[in-house]
Amino acid sequence: MSDVQNTHSEEGSFKEQIMRALEENRQKRETEQGGESIKKIERPYAPKQDPIVKEKKQTSAKKQAAVASKKAREETVTSAAIEEVSENDEPTIFEKLSDKIEEIRQIDYDEYEEELSEESNLKRAERRKEDRVVRKIVYVLTVAILIIAGILAISGYNYVSAGLKPLDTNDKKLVQVEVPSGSSNRQIGEILEKDDIIRDGLVFNFYTKFKNLTNFQAGYYQFSPNMTLDQIGKELQQGGSDVPLDDASKLTIPEGYDIDQIGTLVAKKTDFTKEDFLNLMNDETFFNQLKEQYPDLLTDAGNAEGVKYRLEGYLFPATYNVLKTNNLQELVTQMVDATSQVMAPYYSKIKEKGMTVQEVMTLASLVEKEGITTEDRKQIAQVFFNRIDEGMPLQSDISILYALGEHKELVTYKDTEIDSPYNLYVNTGYGPGPFDSPSQDAILAVLEPTANDYYYFVADISTGKVYYAKTYDEHMELVEKYVNKD
């Protein structure tokens, strides 16, 4: 191919490139103006013209000058095209595309951050909600546990408190119980519970250990449901009978019995005579021995003046085992010990009330026979306190009967004139000492009376109901209505 043909071919190819670049630039502008998608446009570039011209010695100077002139024209056209394209592409499509991508990327990143922040807030809100729910659940569970624990504690306390009390204070029926040799406190408790003597054997076991009640002995015993755990424990320490007990070996002292009546009962149930018993009641040496053994109980009785029997009121009404091997002193000591056990919890309260044990036992011995029900005994005890506060004599028929040494239903006007320190129709105050052996219920009535402002009371003989009055006139109307009604 000749040089001229090569030159035309190269010239056509170059013109096509320029036209193609101009067309692409126009399309790009139309695309941007029409809002169509960005298309990638390549910036045309001026291809370097490196035509290889072989120098030949045969080429003439004219041909070289023509070729040089042609190249100059081509470069001028190319530069103009490139400038045209550059002026219309400021900034370049690549820069715009790069900025757009960066903008999109930044928008996406901001949206991502916003979405992430919103998601985090939602998660935190959800966690807070879950925390509130958990706290409510924990609070409810805690309150429920505390309530249940409180109920259990109260129930347990009530159960133990009930177990410490006699099973039935009104049931005096004796039940024979056998305690085998080698029995532990727990086993003895189970036996007593099984025989309906106590409420709970487990409470008995813990109580006896807490009170250090040990050295329980085997044998046959007779217990009643109205006995306290202390009384049962003391009996178990003293020992039972080697042989089963029968009615002949039991001695029951009823509530309200005085020493004269107890002496008669002892003579019937034992080999001891009433005279032996009354002589022992007047034995000062024996009394002093007991006072040393029970100082809290008997010191006031030892200091009392004008008493008939110093142990009057201190032989507790209960059932005792009488064996032929026992002597009379041991039997009486059992009775005094039973009173000591009953009174032990009340010494501090007696001191708080400003009373002596002798005064409490004296007033309780009157209340024992003046009232039948617990409520009446509490009311009557307060009536006596009201009269003592006013300096009035107690005017109890019980005191007259004791002074007379008789037991009868009605007291006459003449009877009330008897000259005796025990005559409380004439003498004010409590008198020398107790008139009989009061029950625990009567003792508690004195220590815990029912407040009232009465000064008189009278009982309907036929029904036993007690009526109270504030004035003497009201009292006499009640006497006429319920005592002298026949």
C-alpha positions as CSV (number, residue, x, y, z in Angstrom):
1,M,0.0,0.0,0.0
2,S,1.3,3.4,-0.9
3,D,2.0,6.2,1.5
4,V,-1.0,8.2,0.2
5,Q,-3.4,5.4,0.9
6,N,-2.0,5.0,4.4
7,T,-2.4,8.6,5.0
8,H,-6.1,8.6,3.9
9,S,-6.9,5.5,6.0
10,E,-5.4,7.0,9.1
11,E,-7.2,10.3,8.5
12,G,-10.6,8.5,8.2
13,S,-10.0,6.5,11.3
14,F,-9.1,9.7,13.3
15,K,-12.2,11.6,12.0
16,E,-14.4,8.7,13.1
17,Q,-12.9,8.8,16.6
18,I,-13.6,12.5,16.9
19,M,-17.2,12.2,15.7
20,R,-17.8,9.3,18.0
21,A,-16.5,11.3,21.0
22,L,-18.7,14.3,20.1
23,E,-21.8,12.1,19.8
24,E,-21.2,10.5,23.1
25,N,-20.8,13.9,24.8
26,R,-24.1,15.1,23.3
27,Q,-25.9,12.0,24.5
28,K,-24.5,12.4,27.9
29,R,-25.8,16.0,28.2
30,E,-29.3,14.9,26.9
31,T,-29.3,12.1,29.5
32,E,-28.5,14.5,32.4
33,Q,-31.1,17.0,31.2
34,G,-33.8,14.3,30.8
35,G,-33.2,12.9,34.3
36,E,-32.2,9.5,33.0
37,S,-29.8,7.2,34.6
38,I,-26.2,8.2,34.6
39,K,-24.3,6.5,31.9
40,K,-20.6,6.0,31.9
41,I,-19.0,8.2,29.4
42,E,-15.4,7.8,28.6
43,R,-13.5,11.0,28.0
44,P,-12.1,10.8,24.6
45,Y,-8.5,11.3,24.4
46,A,-6.2,12.3,21.6
47,P,-4.4,9.4,20.5
48,K,-0.9,9.9,20.0
49,Q,0.1,9.8,16.6
50,D,3.2,7.8,16.3
51,P,3.3,7.0,12.6
52,I,6.3,5.1,11.8
53,V,8.0,6.8,9.1
54,K,10.7,4.9,7.8
55,E,13.4,7.1,6.8
56,K,14.4,6.3,3.5
57,K,17.1,7.8,1.7
58,Q,15.0,7.8,-1.4
59,T,12.2,10.1,0.2
60,S,12.4,13.5,-1.1
61,A,12.3,16.7,0.9
62,K,8.8,17.5,-0.6
63,K,7.2,14.4,0.7
64,Q,8.6,15.1,4.2
65,A,7.3,18.6,4.2
66,A,3.8,17.4,3.1
67,V,3.7,14.8,5.8
68,A,4.7,17.4,8.4
69,S,2.1,19.8,7.3
70,K,-0.6,17.1,7.4
71,K,0.4,16.2,11.0
72,A,0.2,19.8,12.1
73,R,-3.4,20.1,10.7
74,E,-4.5,16.9,12.4
75,E,-3.0,17.9,15.8
76,T,-4.8,21.3,15.5
77,V,-8.2,19.6,14.8
78,T,-7.6,17.1,17.6
79,S,-6.8,19.8,20.1
80,A,-9.9,21.7,19.2
81,A,-12.1,18.6,19.6
82,I,-10.5,17.8,22.9
83,E,-11.0,21.4,24.1
84,E,-14.6,21.3,23.0
85,V,-15.2,18.1,24.9
86,S,-13.3,19.4,28.0
87,E,-15.3,22.7,28.1
88,N,-18.6,20.8,28.0
89,D,-17.4,18.3,30.6
90,E,-16.4,20.6,33.5
91,P,-16.4,18.9,36.0
92,T,-15.8,15.6,34.4
93,I,-18.4,12.9,34.4
94,F,-16.1,10.8,36.5
95,E,-15.9,13.5,39.2
96,K,-19.6,13.9,39.1
97,L,-20.2,10.2,39.3
98,S,-17.7,9.9,42.1
99,D,-19.4,12.8,44.0
100,K,-22.8,11.2,43.5
101,I,-21.6,7.9,44.7
102,E,-20.1,9.5,47.8
103,E,-23.3,11.4,48.4
104,I,-25.3,8.2,48.1
105,R,-22.9,6.4,50.3
106,Q,-23.1,9.2,52.8
107,I,-26.9,9.2,52.7
108,D,-26.9,5.5,53.1
109,Y,-24.5,5.8,56.0
110,D,-26.6,8.4,57.7
111,E,-29.8,6.4,57.2
112,Y,-27.9,3.4,58.5
113,E,-26.8,5.3,61.6
114,E,-30.3,6.6,62.1
115,E,-31.8,3.1,61.7
116,L,-29.1,1.8,64.0
117,S,-29.8,4.5,66.6
118,E,-33.5,3.8,66.3
119,E,-32.9,0.1,66.7
120,S,-30.7,0.7,69.7
121,N,-33.4,2.9,71.3
122,L,-36.0,0.2,70.6
123,K,-33.7,-2.4,72.2
124,R,-33.1,-0.2,75.2
125,A,-36.8,0.5,75.6
126,E,-37.5,-3.2,75.3
127,R,-34.8,-3.9,77.9
128,R,-36.3,-1.3,80.2
129,K,-39.7,-2.8,79.8
130,E,-38.3,-6.2,80.5
131,D,-36.5,-4.8,83.6
132,R,-39.7,-3.3,84.9
133,V,-41.5,-6.6,84.4
134,V,-38.7,-8.5,86.1
135,R,-38.7,-6.0,89.0
136,K,-42.5,-6.3,89.4
137,I,-42.2,-10.1,89.4
138,V,-39.4,-10.0,91.9
139,Y,-41.4,-7.6,94.1
140,V,-44.5,-9.7,93.9
141,L,-42.5,-12.9,94.7
142,T,-40.8,-11.1,97.6
143,V,-44.0,-9.9,99.1
144,A,-45.6,-13.3,98.6
145,I,-42.7,-15.0,100.3
146,L,-42.7,-12.6,103.2
147,I,-46.5,-13.0,103.6
148,I,-46.1,-16.8,103.5
149,A,-43.2,-16.7,105.9
150,G,-45.2,-14.4,108.2
151,I,-48.2,-16.8,108.1
152,L,-45.9,-19.8,108.8
153,A,-44.2,-17.9,111.6
154,I,-47.5,-16.9,113.2
155,S,-48.9,-20.4,112.7
156,G,-45.8,-21.9,114.1
157,Y,-45.8,-19.6,117.1
158,N,-49.5,-20.3,117.8
159,Y,-48.9,-24.0,117.4
160,V,-46.0,-24.0,119.8
161,S,-47.8,-21.7,122.3
162,A,-50.8,-24.1,122.2
163,G,-48.5,-27.0,122.7
164,L,-47.0,-25.4,125.9
165,K,-50.4,-25.1,127.5
166,P,-52.4,-27.9,129.1
167,L,-54.4,-29.9,126.5
168,D,-57.7,-29.3,128.3
169,T,-57.8,-27.2,131.5
170,N,-61.3,-28.5,132.3
171,D,-60.4,-32.2,131.9
172,K,-59.2,-33.5,135.3
173,K,-59.7,-37.2,134.4
174,L,-56.6,-39.2,135.3
175,V,-55.0,-41.4,132.6
176,Q,-52.5,-44.1,133.6
177,V,-49.3,-43.9,131.5
178,E,-46.5,-46.3,131.4
179,V,-43.0,-45.0,130.7
180,P,-40.7,-47.9,129.7
181,S,-37.1,-48.0,131.0
182,G,-34.6,-46.1,128.8
183,S,-37.2,-43.9,127.2
184,S,-35.9,-40.6,125.8
185,N,-37.7,-37.3,126.2
186,R,-38.9,-37.6,122.6
187,Q,-40.3,-41.1,123.2
188,I,-42.0,-40.0,126.4
189,G,-43.5,-37.1,124.5
190,E,-44.9,-39.4,121.9
191,I,-46.4,-41.6,124.6
192,L,-48.1,-38.7,126.3
193,E,-49.4,-37.4,123.0
194,K,-50.8,-40.8,122.1
195,D,-52.5,-41.1,125.5
196,D,-54.1,-37.6,125.0
197,I,-52.2,-36.0,127.9
198,I,-50.4,-33.3,125.9
199,R,-51.0,-31.6,122.6
200,D,-47.7,-32.3,120.8
201,G,-44.9,-34.7,121.7
202,L,-42.3,-32.7,119.7
203,V,-43.1,-29.5,121.6
204,F,-42.7,-31.5,124.9
205,N,-39.3,-32.8,123.8
206,F,-38.0,-29.3,122.9
207,Y,-39.5,-27.7,126.0
208,T,-38.1,-30.3,128.5
209,K,-34.6,-29.9,126.9
210,F,-34.9,-26.1,127.0
211,K,-35.9,-26.2,130.6
212,N,-33.3,-28.8,131.4
213,L,-35.9,-31.2,132.6
214,T,-33.9,-34.5,132.5
215,N,-33.4,-37.7,134.4
216,F,-37.0,-38.9,133.8
217,Q,-37.6,-42.2,135.4
218,A,-39.5,-45.2,134.2
219,G,-42.7,-46.5,135.8
220,Y,-46.4,-46.0,135.9
221,Y,-47.9,-42.6,136.2
222,Q,-51.3,-41.0,136.3
223,F,-51.6,-37.7,134.4
224,S,-54.6,-35.6,133.4
225,P,-55.0,-33.3,130.3
226,N,-55.2,-30.2,132.6
227,M,-51.6,-30.6,133.8
228,T,-48.9,-28.3,132.6
229,L,-45.6,-29.5,131.0
230,D,-43.8,-28.4,134.1
231,Q,-46.0,-30.5,136.3
232,I,-45.6,-33.6,134.1
233,G,-41.9,-33.1,134.0
234,K,-41.6,-32.8,137.7
235,E,-43.6,-36.0,138.2
236,L,-41.4,-37.8,135.7
237,Q,-38.3,-36.7,137.6
238,Q,-39.7,-37.9,140.9
239,G,-40.4,-41.3,139.5
240,G,-43.5,-43.5,139.0
241,S,-44.8,-46.7,140.5
242,D,-43.2,-50.1,139.7
243,V,-46.7,-51.6,139.5
244,P,-49.9,-50.3,137.7
245,L,-51.8,-47.8,139.8
246,D,-55.4,-48.1,140.8
247,D,-57.9,-45.8,142.4
248,A,-56.7,-46.8,145.8
249,S,-53.3,-45.2,145.1
250,K,-54.6,-41.9,143.9
251,L,-55.3,-38.8,146.0
252,T,-57.2,-35.9,144.3
253,I,-57.5,-32.6,146.0
254,P,-60.5,-30.7,144.7
255,E,-60.3,-26.9,144.0
256,G,-61.4,-24.8,147.0
257,Y,-60.7,-27.4,149.6
258,D,-59.2,-26.1,152.9
259,I,-56.7,-27.9,155.1
260,D,-59.4,-29.4,157.3
261,Q,-61.1,-30.9,154.3
262,I,-57.8,-32.1,152.8
263,G,-56.9,-33.8,156.1
264,T,-60.2,-35.7,156.0
265,L,-59.5,-36.8,152.4
266,V,-55.9,-37.9,153.3
267,A,-57.2,-40.1,156.1
268,K,-59.6,-41.8,153.7
269,K,-57.1,-42.4,150.9
270,T,-53.9,-43.2,152.8
271,D,-52.7,-44.9,155.9
272,F,-52.2,-41.6,157.6
273,T,-54.7,-40.2,160.0
274,K,-56.3,-36.7,159.9
275,E,-54.7,-35.9,163.2
276,D,-51.2,-36.7,161.8
277,F,-51.9,-34.5,158.9
278,L,-53.1,-31.5,161.0
279,N,-50.2,-31.9,163.3
280,L,-47.8,-31.7,160.4
281,M,-49.6,-28.5,159.2
282,N,-48.8,-26.9,162.6
283,D,-45.2,-28.1,162.6
284,E,-43.1,-24.9,162.3
285,T,-39.9,-26.9,161.7
286,F,-41.4,-28.6,158.7
287,F,-42.8,-25.3,157.4
288,N,-39.3,-23.6,157.7
289,Q,-37.8,-26.5,155.8
290,L,-40.3,-25.9,153.0
291,K,-39.7,-22.1,153.1
292,E,-36.0,-22.7,152.5
293,Q,-36.9,-24.9,149.6
294,Y,-39.5,-22.6,148.2
295,P,-38.6,-19.1,149.4
296,D,-40.4,-17.1,146.6
297,L,-43.6,-18.9,147.4
298,L,-43.6,-19.2,151.3
299,T,-41.7,-16.2,152.6
300,D,-44.8,-14.0,152.9
301,A,-46.7,-16.8,154.5
302,G,-43.9,-17.2,157.1
303,N,-44.2,-13.5,157.9
304,A,-48.0,-13.5,158.3
305,E,-49.6,-13.0,161.7
306,G,-52.7,-14.6,163.1
307,V,-52.9,-17.4,160.5
308,K,-54.6,-20.7,161.4
309,Y,-52.3,-22.8,159.1
310,R,-49.3,-21.3,157.4
311,L,-49.7,-23.8,154.5
312,E,-53.3,-23.0,154.0
313,G,-53.8,-22.1,150.3
314,Y,-50.4,-23.6,149.3
315,L,-51.5,-27.3,148.9
316,F,-52.3,-27.2,145.2
317,P,-55.6,-28.9,144.1
318,A,-54.5,-31.7,141.9
319,T,-54.2,-35.5,141.7
320,Y,-51.2,-37.2,143.5
321,N,-49.9,-40.7,143.5
322,V,-49.9,-42.1,147.0
323,L,-47.6,-45.1,147.6
324,K,-47.2,-47.0,150.8
325,T,-43.5,-46.3,150.7
326,N,-44.2,-42.5,150.9
327,N,-44.3,-40.7,154.2
328,L,-46.6,-37.8,155.0
329,Q,-43.9,-35.1,154.6
330,E,-43.2,-36.3,151.0
331,L,-46.9,-36.2,150.1
332,V,-47.3,-32.6,151.4
333,T,-44.1,-31.6,149.7
334,Q,-45.6,-32.8,146.4
335,M,-48.6,-30.5,147.0
336,V,-46.4,-27.5,147.8
337,D,-44.2,-28.2,144.8
338,A,-47.2,-28.2,142.5
339,T,-48.2,-24.7,143.8
340,S,-44.7,-23.5,143.3
341,Q,-44.7,-24.6,139.7
342,V,-48.0,-22.8,139.0
343,M,-46.9,-19.6,140.7
344,A,-43.4,-19.4,139.2
345,P,-44.4,-17.3,136.1
346,Y,-46.3,-14.8,138.2
347,Y,-43.9,-13.5,140.7
348,S,-42.8,-10.5,138.6
349,K,-46.4,-9.5,137.9
350,I,-47.3,-9.8,141.6
351,K,-44.4,-7.3,142.4
352,E,-45.6,-5.0,139.6
353,K,-49.1,-4.9,141.2
354,G,-47.6,-4.0,144.6
355,M,-49.0,-7.1,146.2
356,T,-47.5,-10.0,148.2
357,V,-47.9,-13.6,147.3
358,Q,-49.9,-14.0,150.5
359,E,-52.4,-11.3,149.5
360,V,-52.8,-12.8,146.0
361,M,-53.4,-16.3,147.4
362,T,-55.8,-14.9,150.0
363,L,-57.9,-13.0,147.4
364,A,-57.8,-15.9,145.0
365,S,-59.1,-18.3,147.7
366,L,-62.2,-16.0,148.0
367,V,-62.6,-15.6,144.3
368,E,-62.4,-19.4,143.9
369,K,-65.6,-20.0,145.9
370,E,-67.5,-16.7,145.1
371,G,-67.4,-17.2,141.3
372,I,-67.8,-20.2,139.0
373,T,-67.0,-19.0,135.6
374,T,-63.7,-17.3,134.6
375,E,-65.4,-14.1,133.7
376,D,-67.3,-13.9,137.0
377,R,-64.1,-14.5,138.9
378,K,-62.4,-11.6,137.1
379,Q,-65.3,-9.3,137.8
380,I,-65.5,-10.3,141.5
381,A,-61.7,-9.8,141.9
382,Q,-62.1,-6.3,140.7
383,V,-65.0,-5.7,143.0
384,F,-62.8,-6.7,145.9
385,F,-60.0,-4.4,144.7
386,N,-62.6,-1.5,144.5
387,R,-63.7,-2.1,148.0
388,I,-60.1,-2.3,149.3
389,D,-59.3,1.0,147.6
390,E,-62.3,2.6,149.3
391,G,-61.4,1.2,152.7
392,M,-64.5,-1.0,152.7
393,P,-64.5,-4.5,154.2
394,L,-64.7,-7.3,151.7
395,Q,-67.8,-8.8,153.4
396,S,-67.3,-12.3,152.0
397,D,-69.3,-15.1,153.4
398,I,-66.3,-17.4,152.7
399,S,-64.3,-15.6,155.4
400,I,-67.1,-16.1,158.0
401,L,-67.4,-19.8,157.2
402,Y,-63.7,-20.2,157.6
403,A,-63.7,-18.4,160.9
404,L,-66.6,-20.5,162.1
405,G,-64.9,-23.7,160.9
406,E,-68.1,-24.8,159.3
407,H,-69.4,-25.5,155.8
408,K,-72.9,-24.4,155.3
409,E,-74.9,-22.7,152.5
410,L,-76.3,-19.6,154.4
411,V,-74.5,-17.2,156.7
412,T,-76.7,-15.5,159.4
413,Y,-76.3,-12.0,160.7
414,K,-75.1,-13.5,164.0
415,D,-72.4,-15.4,162.2
416,T,-71.0,-12.1,160.8
417,E,-70.3,-11.0,164.4
418,I,-67.8,-13.7,165.1
419,D,-64.6,-12.5,166.7
420,S,-61.9,-13.7,164.4
421,P,-59.2,-12.0,162.3
422,Y,-60.7,-14.0,159.4
423,N,-64.0,-12.2,159.8
424,L,-63.9,-9.8,156.7
425,Y,-67.3,-8.4,157.5
426,V,-65.7,-6.6,160.4
427,N,-62.1,-6.4,159.5
428,T,-60.8,-4.5,156.4
429,G,-58.1,-5.6,154.1
430,Y,-57.2,-9.1,153.0
431,G,-57.2,-10.9,156.4
432,P,-54.4,-13.1,157.8
433,G,-54.2,-15.4,154.8
434,P,-55.9,-17.8,152.4
435,F,-59.1,-19.6,153.2
436,D,-58.7,-22.6,150.9
437,S,-56.6,-23.9,148.0
438,P,-57.4,-21.8,144.9
439,S,-57.1,-23.0,141.4
440,Q,-54.8,-21.5,138.8
441,D,-57.9,-19.9,137.1
442,A,-58.7,-18.0,140.4
443,I,-55.1,-16.9,140.8
444,L,-55.1,-15.5,137.2
445,A,-58.4,-13.7,137.9
446,V,-56.8,-11.8,140.7
447,L,-53.7,-10.9,138.6
448,E,-55.8,-10.0,135.5
449,P,-59.2,-8.7,136.8
450,T,-61.8,-7.2,134.5
451,A,-62.1,-3.4,135.1
452,N,-65.4,-2.2,136.5
453,D,-66.9,0.2,139.0
454,Y,-69.0,-2.2,141.1
455,Y,-68.9,-2.5,144.9
456,Y,-71.4,-5.3,145.4
457,F,-72.4,-8.6,143.9
458,V,-74.8,-11.3,144.6
459,A,-75.4,-14.8,143.1
460,D,-78.7,-16.4,142.2
461,I,-78.6,-19.6,144.3
462,S,-80.8,-21.5,141.8
463,T,-78.8,-20.6,138.7
464,G,-75.4,-19.5,139.9
465,K,-75.6,-16.3,137.8
466,V,-73.9,-13.3,139.5
467,Y,-75.4,-9.8,139.5
468,Y,-73.4,-6.6,140.2
469,A,-74.3,-3.3,141.7
470,K,-72.7,0.1,142.3
471,T,-74.8,1.2,145.3
472,Y,-76.0,-0.6,148.4
473,D,-79.7,0.1,147.5
474,E,-79.2,-1.5,144.1
475,H,-77.5,-4.5,145.8
476,M,-80.4,-5.0,148.2
477,E,-82.9,-4.9,145.4
478,L,-80.9,-7.7,143.7
479,V,-80.8,-9.7,147.0
480,E,-84.5,-9.5,147.3
481,K,-85.0,-10.5,143.7
482,Y,-82.6,-13.4,143.5
483,V,-81.9,-14.6,147.0
484,N,-85.0,-13.9,149.1
485,K,-87.4,-14.6,146.3
486,D,-89.1,-17.4,148.1
